[in-house]
């Protein structure tokens, strides 16, 4: 029992139509997905850790104030 030429042609036609429908569906799904998905990282979520780090660094003025860590002998050394 072999397939007739007409059946083969009909199956090929259906296969081509099916491929086109799948391609159209995938393109439409991609377009909708890209426009409706909210990003996981918002600008605020990206900037917040950096701001916290900057505040922590600038709060620590230990290195900027030599009176806190240099011995008196070094601070009062005469300059030549």
C-alpha positions as CSV (number, residue, x, y, z in Angstrom):
1,X,0.0,0.0,0.0
2,X,1.9,3.0,-1.2
3,X,0.8,6.6,-1.0
4,X,-0.5,8.1,-4.2
5,X,1.2,11.2,-5.7
6,X,-1.9,13.3,-4.7
7,X,-1.6,12.2,-1.1
8,X,2.1,13.0,-1.0
9,X,1.5,16.4,-2.5
10,X,-1.4,17.1,0.0
11,X,0.8,16.1,3.0
12,X,3.6,18.3,1.8
13,X,1.2,21.2,1.4
14,X,-0.2,20.7,4.9
15,X,3.4,20.4,6.3
16,X,4.3,23.7,4.6
17,X,1.2,25.4,6.0
18,X,1.9,24.0,9.4
19,X,5.5,25.3,9.4
20,X,4.3,28.8,8.4
21,X,1.7,28.7,11.2
22,X,4.4,27.7,13.7
23,X,6.8,30.4,12.5
24,X,4.0,33.0,12.8
25,X,3.1,31.8,16.2
26,X,6.7,31.9,17.5
27,X,7.3,35.4,16.1
28,X,4.1,36.7,17.7
29,X,5.0,35.0,21.0
30,X,8.5,36.5,20.9
31,X,7.1,40.0,20.2
32,X,4.5,39.7,23.0
33,X,7.1,38.3,25.4
34,X,9.6,41.1,24.8
35,X,7.0,43.8,25.3
36,X,5.3,42.4,28.4
37,X,8.1,40.9,30.5
38,X,9.3,43.2,33.3
39,X,13.0,43.2,33.9
40,X,14.2,41.3,37.0
41,X,16.6,44.1,37.9
42,X,15.1,47.5,37.9
43,X,17.3,50.6,37.9
44,X,16.7,51.1,41.6
45,X,17.8,47.5,42.4
46,X,21.0,48.0,40.5
47,X,21.8,51.4,42.0
48,X,20.9,50.7,45.6
49,X,23.9,48.4,46.5
50,X,26.3,51.0,45.0
51,X,24.7,53.8,47.0
52,X,25.0,51.8,50.2
53,X,28.6,51.0,49.5
54,X,29.4,54.7,48.8
55,X,27.7,55.8,52.0
56,X,29.6,53.2,54.0
57,X,32.9,54.3,52.5
58,X,32.3,58.0,53.0
59,X,31.1,57.5,56.5
60,X,34.4,56.0,57.4
61,X,36.6,59.0,57.6
62,X,39.2,57.2,59.7
63,X,41.8,57.4,57.0
64,X,41.0,61.0,56.2
65,X,41.6,62.1,59.8
66,X,45.3,61.3,60.7
67,X,44.7,62.5,64.3
68,X,42.8,59.2,64.8
69,X,45.6,56.8,63.8
70,X,49.0,58.6,63.7
71,X,51.1,58.7,66.9
72,X,51.7,62.1,68.4
73,X,55.5,61.8,67.7
74,X,54.8,61.5,64.0
75,X,52.3,64.3,63.8
76,X,54.5,66.8,65.6
77,X,57.7,66.1,63.7
78,X,59.3,69.3,62.5
79,X,59.5,69.7,58.8
80,X,62.9,70.4,57.3
